[in-house]
């Protein structure tokens, strides 16, 4: 299969299970560090909130990757937020203290000086990586918000992701750390 066999489209409610599977596949070591057990229902509720800002890559009716962007507090308002809040007790029971340290460090190191498009998450199924799907997803996501500067965080050991982000115009602007390790902060100017 090649990227030509893959089409991009907005995320639909029926895609949420696949999106969560891909997310877990891509971030399992880190999720294991932050959670005693994977809170699948919680992440389904989170991705449900962010579905309108998620683009999926599909091949023969199978979701093979996705990108989720955030642009302000919009996703955190509305009735779907209630579903997320109802899942918090189960989430808290499954978390490790390292998650709270991560959240505090993330809030402390976030840029609040201007409205920024955040690349919240991008992931491609393992067997579909290195085929240009991630780059295509990133370009599509950035094209939806041409008048916004963009920001993301990436682990320094994820060299393939750093190459991807650099190839679509992101530049390293800083670093920060959490209990699991370091983060590289990358920004992209809207003028690109």
N, CA, C and O of each residue as an XYZ file, in Angstrom:
768
protein
N       0.830     -1.178      0.000
C       0.000      0.000      0.000
C       0.880      1.249      0.000
O       1.963      1.263      0.585
N       0.408      2.265     -0.648
C       1.124      3.534     -0.742
C       0.215      4.656     -0.257
O      -0.982      4.445     -0.061
N       0.781      5.862     -0.061
C      -0.066      6.982      0.350
C      -1.195      7.264     -0.640
O      -2.222      7.824     -0.258
N      -1.021      6.887     -1.895
C      -2.086      7.090     -2.871
C      -3.311      6.234     -2.543
O      -4.428      6.567     -2.938
N      -3.102      5.153     -1.831
C      -4.199      4.268     -1.433
C      -4.914      4.775     -0.181
O      -5.893      4.177      0.265
N      -4.425      5.871      0.379
C      -4.950      6.408      1.624
C      -5.673      7.713      1.340
O      -5.170      8.569      0.611
N      -6.864      7.859      1.926
C      -7.574      9.118      1.782
C      -7.749      9.746      3.160
O      -7.881      9.051      4.168
N      -7.746     11.065      3.179
C      -7.953     11.803      4.414
C      -9.391     12.280      4.464
O      -9.986     12.632      3.446
N      -9.940     12.284      5.679
C     -11.307     12.764      5.856
C     -11.488     13.156      7.313
O     -10.691     12.771      8.169
N     -12.549     13.934      7.600
C     -12.822     14.274      8.999
C     -13.151     13.024      9.809
O     -13.731     12.069      9.293
N     -12.779     13.047     11.062
C     -13.090     11.944     11.969
C     -14.597     11.855     12.173
O     -15.286     12.870     12.278
N     -15.089     10.633     12.225
C     -16.507     10.374     12.463
C     -16.640      9.560     13.755
O     -15.681      8.914     14.177
N     -17.817      9.586     14.385
C     -17.976      8.843     15.641
C     -17.553      7.372     15.540
O     -17.003      6.835     16.502
N     -17.790      6.721     14.427
C     -17.398      5.322     14.267
C     -15.899      5.093     14.212
O     -15.444      3.951     14.279
N     -15.120      6.172     14.089
C     -13.662      6.065     14.026
C     -13.003      6.070     15.398
O     -11.824      5.736     15.519
N     -13.747      6.445     16.429
C     -13.130      6.682     17.741
C     -12.410      5.460     18.289
O     -11.337      5.598     18.876
N     -12.962      4.286     18.117
C     -12.307      3.077     18.615
C     -10.957      2.871     17.925
O      -9.967      2.543     18.580
N     -10.917      3.061     16.609
C      -9.656      2.915     15.871
C      -8.647      3.983     16.278
O      -7.457      3.698     16.413
N      -9.120      5.207     16.472
C      -8.230      6.296     16.882
C      -7.594      5.974     18.233
O      -6.393      6.174     18.416
N      -8.384      5.481     19.169
C      -7.850      5.132     20.488
C      -6.870      3.965     20.376
O      -5.845      3.969     21.058
N      -7.150      2.977     19.546
C      -6.212      1.864     19.332
C      -4.881      2.366     18.789
O      -3.819      1.961     19.262
N      -4.942      3.248     17.796
C      -3.717      3.792     17.199
C      -2.957      4.617     18.232
O      -1.733      4.532     18.321
N      -3.682      5.410     19.007
C      -3.069      6.213     20.064
C      -2.342      5.305     21.054
O      -1.193      5.567     21.412
N      -3.005      4.249     21.493
C      -2.393      3.329     22.447
C      -1.157      2.653     21.847
O      -0.125      2.531     22.506
N      -1.272      2.223     20.609
C      -0.139      1.573     19.932
C       1.067      2.505     19.877
O       2.197      2.082     20.122
N       0.823      3.768     19.558
C       1.916      4.721     19.379
C       2.541      5.169     20.700
O       3.742      5.434     20.762
N       1.740      5.251     21.740
C       2.222      5.847     22.988
C       2.182      4.899     24.185
O       2.181      5.361     25.326
N       2.149      3.604     23.957
C       2.021      2.628     25.041
C       3.081      2.770     26.135
O       2.715      2.758     27.310
N       4.371      2.905     25.818
C       5.350      3.013     26.911
C       5.086      4.223     27.811
O       5.168      4.126     29.036
N       4.777      5.339     27.204
C       4.512      6.537     27.983
C       3.211      6.406     28.778
O       3.154      6.796     29.945
N       2.181      5.867     28.159
C       0.913      5.679     28.853
C       1.083      4.745     30.049
O       0.461      4.954     31.090
N       1.919      3.719     29.907
C       2.173      2.796     31.014
C       2.887      3.494     32.166
O       2.718      3.115     33.325
N       3.674      4.498     31.856
C       4.371      5.257     32.892
C       3.390      6.131     33.677
O       3.577      6.355     34.873
N       2.347      6.624     33.006
C       1.407      7.547     33.633
C       0.148      6.880     34.193
O      -0.526      7.457     35.046
N      -0.176      5.668     33.721
C      -1.409      5.003     34.147
C      -1.124      3.579     34.602
O      -0.294      2.886     34.012
N      -1.810      3.145     35.646
C      -1.694      1.763     36.121
C      -2.319      0.807     35.117
O      -1.826     -0.302     34.910
N      -3.398      1.244     34.503
C      -4.054      0.500     33.416
C      -4.575      1.541     32.431
O      -4.879      2.669     32.815
N      -4.673      1.167     31.188
C      -5.066      2.113     30.152
C      -6.540      2.488     30.305
O      -7.401      1.614     30.200
N      -6.855      3.760     30.549
C      -8.252      4.189     30.715
C      -8.915      4.435     29.355
O      -9.142      5.579     28.962
N      -9.214      3.371     28.662
C      -9.733      3.449     27.293
C     -10.968      4.339     27.173
O     -11.047      5.172     26.270
N     -11.924      4.168     28.073
C     -13.166      4.946     27.997
C     -12.899      6.441     28.147
O     -13.554      7.268     27.513
N     -11.933      6.771     28.991
C     -11.584      8.179     29.157
C     -11.032      8.750     27.852
O     -11.428      9.837     27.431
N     -10.117      8.016     27.213
C      -9.537      8.511     25.966
C     -10.567      8.532     24.839
O     -10.500      9.390     23.959
N     -11.505      7.610     24.857
C     -12.600      7.678     23.881
C     -13.401      8.961     24.079
O     -13.792      9.606     23.107
N     -13.648      9.335     25.343
C     -14.379     10.572     25.625
C     -13.566     11.800     25.206
O     -14.124     12.762     24.680
N     -12.252     11.769     25.436
C     -11.400     12.894     25.022
C     -11.427     13.037     23.505
O     -11.629     14.135     22.987
N     -11.225     11.932     22.794
C     -11.215     12.024     21.333
C     -12.601     12.357     20.787
O     -12.716     12.940     19.709
N     -13.639     11.997     21.509
C     -14.991     12.395     21.107
C     -15.113     13.916     21.167
O     -15.700     14.529     20.275
N     -14.561     14.524     22.217
C     -14.555     15.986     22.331
C     -13.776     16.638     21.192
O     -14.147     17.704     20.701
N     -12.701     15.987     20.782
C     -11.803     16.571     19.786
C     -12.087     16.074     18.367
O     -11.339     16.400     17.445
N     -13.142     15.302     18.177
C     -13.399     14.677     16.872
C     -13.515     15.691     15.746
O     -13.037     15.432     14.642
N     -14.133     16.834     15.991
C     -14.305     17.806     14.906
C     -12.974     18.413     14.476
O     -12.869     18.967     13.382
N     -11.958     18.313     15.331
C     -10.632     18.814     14.995
C      -9.649     17.681     14.725
O      -8.438     17.853     14.860
N     -10.178     16.524     14.344
C      -9.341     15.366     14.045
C      -9.555     14.949     12.591
O     -10.683     14.876     12.102
N      -8.456     14.682     11.928
C      -8.473     14.178     10.557
C      -7.932     12.758     10.606
O      -6.909     12.502     11.242
N      -8.607     11.842      9.946
C      -8.127     10.466      9.900
C      -7.621     10.134      8.497
O      -8.078     10.689      7.497
N      -6.668      9.216      8.460
C      -6.186      8.642      7.209
C      -6.792      7.257      7.124
O      -6.708      6.473      8.069
N      -7.402      6.961      5.992
C      -8.136      5.704      5.837
C      -7.651      4.976      4.590
O      -7.426      5.579      3.541
N      -7.499      3.676      4.731
C      -7.180      2.823      3.602
C      -8.154      1.655      3.599
O      -8.226      0.892      4.563
N      -8.890      1.523      2.532
C      -9.856      0.433      2.394
C     -10.724      0.294      3.650
O     -10.880     -0.798      4.196
N     -11.277      1.409      4.088
C     -12.202      1.476      5.227
C     -11.549      1.147      6.562
O     -12.246      0.856      7.534
N     -10.230      1.189      6.624
C      -9.516      0.966      7.874
C      -8.767      2.248      8.219
O      -7.992      2.747      7.403
N      -8.987      2.783      9.409
C      -8.274      3.981      9.845
C      -6.838      3.575     10.155
O      -6.600      2.682     10.969
N      -5.873      4.243      9.496
C      -4.467      3.891      9.662
C      -3.664      4.981     10.354
O      -2.500      4.774     10.696
N      -4.281      6.144     10.562
C      -3.595      7.227     11.247
C      -4.545      8.380     11.495
O      -5.658      8.411     10.970
N      -4.093      9.330     12.303
C      -4.909     10.502     12.586
C      -4.036     11.646     13.086
O      -2.913     11.437     13.545
N      -4.567     12.843     12.990
C      -3.961     14.021     13.602
C      -5.085     14.797     14.272
O      -6.173     14.951     13.716
N      -4.801     15.284     15.476
C      -5.761     16.078     16.232
C      -5.112     17.411     16.556
O      -3.984     17.468     17.045
N      -5.841     18.482     16.276
C      -5.353     19.823     16.587
C      -6.271     20.454     17.629
O      -7.433     20.072     17.769
N      -5.736     21.412     18.343
C      -6.542     22.190     19.276
C      -6.357     23.656     18.950
O      -5.242     24.118     18.705
N      -7.439     24.367     18.950
C      -7.384     25.800     18.675
C      -8.247     26.533     19.693
O      -9.361     26.960     19.389
N      -7.726     26.671     20.881
C      -8.463     27.357     21.930
C      -9.225     26.389     22.819
O      -8.974     25.184     22.810
N     -10.152     26.934     23.580
C     -10.890     26.152     24.559
C     -12.192     25.585     24.020
O     -12.935     24.958     24.775
N     -12.493     25.779     22.754
C     -13.744     25.313     22.172
C     -14.101     23.886     22.501
O     -15.231     23.632     22.919
N     -13.186     22.927     22.333
C     -13.544     21.536     22.611
C     -13.899     21.284     24.079
O     -14.591     20.312     24.384
N     -13.442     22.134     24.979
C     -13.676     21.904     26.400
C     -15.002     22.484     26.876
O     -15.292     22.465     28.072
N     -15.795     22.990     25.965
C     -17.107     23.502     26.336
C     -18.172     22.629     25.687
O     -17.895     21.904     24.731
N     -19.364     22.703     26.199
C     -20.460     21.957     25.591
C     -20.849     20.722     26.378
O     -20.251     20.396     27.404
N     -21.851     20.056     25.878
C     -22.436     18.917     26.601
C     -21.529     17.694     26.617
O     -21.622     16.893     27.548
N     -20.671     17.516     25.646
C     -19.784     16.341     25.642
C     -18.791     16.381     26.795
O     -18.279     15.345     27.220
N     -18.523     17.580     27.297
C     -17.610     17.717     28.425
C     -18.162     16.980     29.646
O     -17.392     16.469     30.458
N     -19.466     16.921     29.779
C     -20.089     16.218     30.909
C     -19.699     14.745     30.876
O     -19.411     14.161     31.921
N     -19.685     14.133     29.690
C     -19.293     12.723     29.569
C     -17.863     12.512     30.049
O     -17.548     11.497     30.670
N     -17.004     13.480     29.757
C     -15.616     13.389     30.179
C     -15.504     13.523     31.697
O     -14.793     12.748     32.337
N     -16.194     14.490     32.268
C     -16.143     14.712     33.713
C     -16.657     13.483     34.465
O     -16.122     13.144     35.521
N     -17.678     12.817     33.944
C     -18.216     11.630     34.604
C     -17.207     10.488     34.643
O     -17.323      9.588     35.476
N     -16.233     10.514     33.764
C     -15.225      9.456     33.720
C     -14.025      9.765     34.623
O     -13.149      8.914     34.784
N     -13.967     10.950     35.207
C     -12.815     11.335     36.017
C     -12.559     10.430     37.221
O     -11.398     10.114     37.481
N     -13.567      9.999     37.964
C     -13.246      9.118     39.098
C     -12.511      7.843     38.680
O     -11.559      7.434     39.344
N     -12.939      7.221     37.602
C     -12.247      6.019     37.127
C     -10.854      6.368     36.634
O      -9.911      5.601     36.827
N     -10.723      7.531     35.994
C      -9.409      7.956     35.518
C      -8.459      8.145     36.696
O      -7.326      7.663     36.671
N      -8.921      8.842     37.722
C      -8.069      9.102     38.879
C      -7.617      7.808     39.544
O      -6.496      7.725     40.047
N      -8.481      6.803     39.548
C      -8.118      5.512     40.134
C      -7.046      4.796     39.331
O      -6.342      3.940     39.867
N      -6.913      5.129     38.065
C      -5.942      4.420     37.226
C      -4.646      5.199     37.010
O      -3.741      4.699     36.343
N      -4.535      6.410     37.558
C      -3.350      7.229     37.288
C      -2.232      6.969     38.286
O      -2.445      6.500     39.404
N      -1.058      7.289     37.837
C       0.121      7.299     38.704
C       0.429      8.767     39.017
O      -0.011      9.660     38.292
N       1.169      9.013     40.071
C       1.489     10.398     40.455
C       2.275     11.112     39.357
O       2.237     12.339     39.264
N       2.981     10.353     38.533
C       3.765     10.963     37.453
C       2.882     11.733     36.474
O       3.351     12.687     35.853
N       1.612     11.340     36.321
C       0.722     12.070     35.425
C       0.488     13.484     35.928
O       0.486     14.431     35.142
N       0.290     13.634     37.226
C       0.043     14.958     37.780
C       1.285     15.845     37.676
O       1.184     17.048     37.437
N       2.447     15.237     37.857
C       3.692     15.994     37.680
C       3.821     16.449     36.230
O       4.216     17.585     35.964
N       3.487     15.557     35.287
C       3.511     15.919     33.868
C       2.565     17.084     33.594
O       2.949     18.056     32.943
N       1.329     16.989     34.087
C       0.338     18.039     33.828
C       0.784     19.384     34.385
O       0.622     20.412     33.728
N       1.348     19.383     35.599
C       1.846     20.629     36.179
C       2.976     21.218     35.343
O       2.996     22.421     35.079
N       3.913     20.373     34.929
C       5.026     20.858     34.103
C       4.533     21.360     32.749
O       5.019     22.373     32.246
N       3.569     20.655     32.159
C       3.011     21.065     30.864
C       2.350     22.431     30.982
O       2.580     23.298     30.139
N       1.537     22.639     32.006
C       0.894     23.937     32.202
C       1.925     25.034     32.440
O       1.795     26.144     31.924
N       2.934     24.718     33.216
C       3.980     25.700     33.523
C       4.777     26.082     32.280
O       5.219     27.224     32.157
N       4.963     25.149     31.369
C       5.803     25.390     30.199
C       5.013     25.707     28.936
O       5.597     25.784     27.855
N       3.707     25.893     29.045
C       2.888     26.235     27.878
C       2.996     27.721     27.579
O       3.136     28.544     28.483
N       2.929     28.044     26.313
C       2.974     29.433     25.869
C       1.549     29.980     25.852
O       0.724     29.551     25.046
N       1.267     30.919     26.735
C      -0.066     31.504     26.840
C      -0.091     32.920     26.275
O      -1.091     33.622     26.419
N       0.997     33.350     25.633
C       1.119     34.742     25.190
C       0.317     35.062     23.928
O       0.039     36.231     23.660
N      -0.054     34.063     23.164
C      -0.805     34.295     21.929
C      -1.645     33.061     21.620
O      -1.335     31.961     22.077
N      -2.714     33.250     20.838
C      -3.476     32.071     20.425
C      -2.649     31.234     19.450
O      -2.163     31.741     18.439
N      -2.497     29.970     19.761
C      -1.699     29.069     18.942
C      -2.510     27.844     18.568
O      -3.355     27.378     19.333
N      -2.240     27.337     17.389
C      -2.796     26.060     16.984
C      -1.906     24.986     17.603
O      -0.698     24.970     17.363
N      -2.479     24.107     18.382
C      -1.696     23.047     18.994
C      -1.877     21.737     18.241
O      -3.000     21.326     17.949
N      -0.785     21.100     17.937
C      -0.865     19.752     17.387
C      -0.934     18.844     18.618
O       0.085     18.517     19.226
N      -2.149     18.450     18.965
C      -2.370     17.686     20.189
C      -1.823     16.274     20.063
O      -1.240     15.742     21.007
N      -2.009     15.669     18.900
C      -1.562     14.288     18.720
C      -1.550     13.947     17.235
O      -2.432     14.350     16.476
N      -0.544     13.207     16.850
C      -0.510     12.608     15.514
C       0.054     11.202     15.701
O       1.043     11.008     16.407
N      -0.578     10.238     15.068
C      -0.114      8.854     15.177
C      -0.530      8.084     13.930
O      -1.590      8.325     13.353
N       0.324      7.162     13.533
C       0.073      6.291     12.387
C       0.361      4.867     12.838
O       1.336      4.618     13.547
N      -0.486      3.936     12.425
C      -0.254      2.525     12.770
C       1.158      2.127     12.350
O       1.659      2.587     11.324
N       1.789      1.284     13.136
C       3.188      0.913     12.922
C       3.444      0.444     11.490
O       4.400      0.895     10.860
N       2.624     -0.434     10.977
C       2.875     -0.993      9.637
C       2.687      0.036      8.521
O       3.068     -0.226      7.381
N       2.111      1.194      8.823
C       1.869      2.234      7.828
C       2.866      3.391      7.932
O       2.780      4.351      7.167
N       3.795      3.307      8.858
C       4.758      4.394      9.035
C       5.779      4.409      7.901
O       5.977      3.411      7.207
N       6.411      5.544      7.734
C       7.450      5.770      6.706
C       6.886      5.676      5.293
O       7.602      5.307      4.362
N       5.625      6.004      5.129
C       4.993      5.996      3.806
C       4.469      7.383      3.420
O       3.797      7.526      2.398
N       4.772      8.406      4.232
C       4.324      9.754      3.930
C       2.955     10.114      4.486
O       2.454     11.211      4.237
N       2.349      9.209      5.230
C       1.003      9.467      5.751
C       1.031     10.549      6.825
O       0.173     11.432      6.835
N       1.999     10.490      7.723
C       2.115     11.511      8.769
C       2.300     12.897      8.178
O       1.667     13.853      8.624
N       3.157     13.011      7.186
C       3.396     14.310      6.530
C       2.116     14.817      5.864
O       1.795     16.002      5.951
N       1.397     13.930      5.207
C       0.144     14.316      4.554
C      -0.873     14.776      5.592
O      -1.554     15.781      5.385
N      -0.985     14.059      6.701
C      -1.890     14.456      7.779
C      -1.507     15.829      8.339
O      -2.373     16.681      8.541
N      -0.221     16.042      8.587
C       0.228     17.324      9.139
C      -0.082     18.468      8.179
O      -0.596     19.507      8.593
N       0.224     18.282      6.928
C      -0.045     19.353      5.954
C      -1.531     19.693      5.895
O      -1.904     20.864      5.832
N      -2.368     18.673      5.914
C      -3.813     18.901      5.876
C      -4.285     19.641      7.125
O      -5.087     20.571      7.037
N      -3.787     19.227      8.282
C      -4.184     19.876      9.539
C      -3.767     21.342      9.549
O      -4.553     22.207      9.936
N      -2.545     21.627      9.128
C      -2.053     23.004      9.118
C      -2.793     23.852      8.087
O      -3.008     25.045      8.300
N      -3.179     23.243      6.981
C      -3.894     23.974      5.926
C      -5.283     24.416      6.390
O      -5.823     25.393      5.871
N      -5.857     23.721      7.343
C      -7.181     24.092      7.852
C      -7.144     25.386      8.660
O      -8.172     26.041      8.831
N      -5.962     25.757      9.159
C      -5.801     26.946      9.992
C      -4.629     27.784      9.474
O      -3.631     27.937     10.178
N      -4.729     28.324      8.264
C      -3.587     29.005      7.665
C      -3.176     30.295      8.372
O      -2.050     30.756      8.189
N      -4.057     30.883      9.168
C      -3.756     32.159      9.815
C      -3.303     32.023     11.257
O      -3.308     33.000     12.006
N      -2.909     30.816     11.655
C      -2.469     30.613     13.040
C      -1.057     30.054     13.090
O      -0.681     29.194     12.293
N      -0.285     30.561     14.040
C       0.993     29.942     14.346
C       0.702     28.628     15.061
O      -0.305     28.509     15.760
N       1.573     27.650     14.890
C       1.340     26.321     15.468
C       2.469     25.953     16.415
O       3.603     26.414     16.280
N       2.124     25.105     17.379
C       3.098     24.650     18.376
C       2.861     23.178     18.678
O       1.737     22.689     18.570
N       3.914     22.479     19.054
C       3.806     21.090     19.486
C       4.980     20.740     20.372
O       5.995     21.437     20.388
N       4.831     19.654     21.108
C       5.895     19.094     21.936
C       6.178     17.694     21.426
O       5.261     16.971     21.035
N       7.449     17.311     21.429
C       7.836     15.981     20.963
C       8.994     15.498     21.825
O       9.839     16.287     22.250
N       9.023     14.208     22.074
C      10.128     13.641     22.840
C      11.406     13.706     22.001
O      11.357     13.431     20.802
N      12.552     14.062     22.597
C      13.781     14.219     21.818
C      14.261     12.935     21.149
O      14.961     12.991     20.138
N      13.894     11.783     21.700
C      14.325     10.523     21.091
C      13.448     10.114     19.900
O      13.762      9.142     19.212
N      12.377     10.828     19.656
C      11.496     10.513     18.529
C      11.996     11.253     17.285
O      11.364     12.193     16.803
N      13.135     10.807     16.787
C      13.797     11.501     15.676
C      12.964     11.507     14.391
O      12.995     12.483     13.641
N      12.228     10.440     14.133
C      11.413     10.422     12.909
C      10.313     11.479     12.993
O      10.002     12.120     11.989
N       9.721     11.672     14.169
C       8.705     12.714     14.332
C       9.334     14.101     14.177
O       8.746     14.979     13.545
N      10.513     14.301     14.744
C      11.187     15.602     14.619
C      11.491     15.895     13.156
O      11.323     17.030     12.711
N      11.936     14.890     12.397
C      12.172     15.085     10.961
C      10.873     15.457     10.246
O      10.858     16.345      9.393
N       9.786     14.770     10.598
C       8.484     15.075     10.001
C       8.099     16.525     10.279
O       7.746     17.258      9.356
N       8.163     16.942     11.535
C       7.743     18.295     11.902
C       8.634     19.344     11.234
O       8.147     20.379     10.779
N       9.925     19.075     11.178
C      10.844     20.003     10.504
C      10.496     20.109      9.020
O      10.582     21.190      8.437
N      10.105     18.994      8.412
C       9.808     19.003      6.969
C       8.568     19.826      6.621
O       8.401     20.232      5.471
N       7.693     20.076      7.606
C       6.504     20.896      7.336
C       6.632     22.291      7.957
O       5.641     23.008      8.092
N       7.858     22.670      8.332
C       8.105     24.048      8.741
C       8.248     24.322     10.218
O       8.404     25.483     10.598
N       8.203     23.314     11.074
C       8.396     23.546     12.509
C       9.881     23.710     12.810
O      10.733     23.088     12.175
N      10.172     24.562     13.794
C      11.544     24.789     14.246
C      11.588     24.653     15.760
O      10.643     25.020     16.458
N      12.688     24.124     16.253
C      12.881     23.948     17.699
C      12.972     25.316     18.369
O      13.727     26.185     17.933
N      12.186     25.494     19.442
C      12.196     26.780     20.148
C      12.458     26.640     21.638
O      12.619     27.651     22.322
N      12.505     25.440     22.158
C      12.738     25.279     23.587
C      12.686     23.833     24.013
O      12.492     22.930     23.199
N      12.863     23.629     25.302
C      12.792     22.299     25.906
C      12.137     22.428     27.274
O      12.135     23.501     27.876
N      11.585     21.328     27.753
C      11.097     21.231     29.112
C      11.084     19.763     29.497
O      11.281     18.901     28.641
N      10.856     19.462     30.769
C      10.908     18.074     31.205
C       9.751     17.696     32.103
O       9.101     18.553     32.702
N       9.505     16.410     32.188
C       8.510     15.844     33.089
C       9.114     14.572     33.690
O      10.256     14.242     33.372
N       8.396     13.856     34.536
C       8.987     12.667     35.166
C       9.429     11.576     34.186
O      10.293     10.770     34.532
N       8.869     11.526     32.988
C       9.230     10.493     32.013
C      10.444     10.895     31.188
O      11.097     10.035     30.597
N      10.757     12.179     31.139
C      11.902     12.642     30.362
C      11.676     14.032     29.800
O      10.839     14.788     30.291
N      12.436     14.358     28.760
C      12.387     15.691     28.187
C      11.414     15.825     27.033
O      10.947     14.841     26.460
N      11.125     17.072     26.713
C      10.303     17.438     25.567
C      11.027     18.506     24.778
O      11.676     19.378     25.356
N      10.922     18.446     23.465
C      11.381     19.518     22.584
C      10.139     20.281     22.148
O       9.168     19.689     21.678
N      10.177     21.593     22.306
C       9.081     22.452     21.872
C       9.405     22.926     20.459
O      10.510     23.402     20.199
N       8.442     22.796     19.549
C       8.640     23.224     18.171
C       7.477     24.131     17.769
O       6.327     23.897     18.139
N       7.809     25.180     16.996
C       6.802     26.125     16.532
C       6.890     26.277     15.020
O       7.939     26.071     14.409
N       5.768     26.639     14.449
C       5.694     26.905     13.004
C       4.973     28.222     12.820
O       3.894     28.439     13.373
N       5.582     29.103     12.035
C       4.982     30.397     11.773
C       3.901     30.280     10.726
O       4.037     29.498      9.784
N       2.823     31.044     10.869
C       1.733     31.008      9.909
C       2.150     31.512      8.548
O       1.439     31.290      7.568
N       3.288     32.187      8.458
C       3.730     32.739      7.177
C       4.280     31.678      6.226
O       4.547     31.970      5.060
N       4.448     30.463      6.709
C       5.004     29.404      5.847
C       3.966     28.849      4.917
O       4.261     27.954      4.125
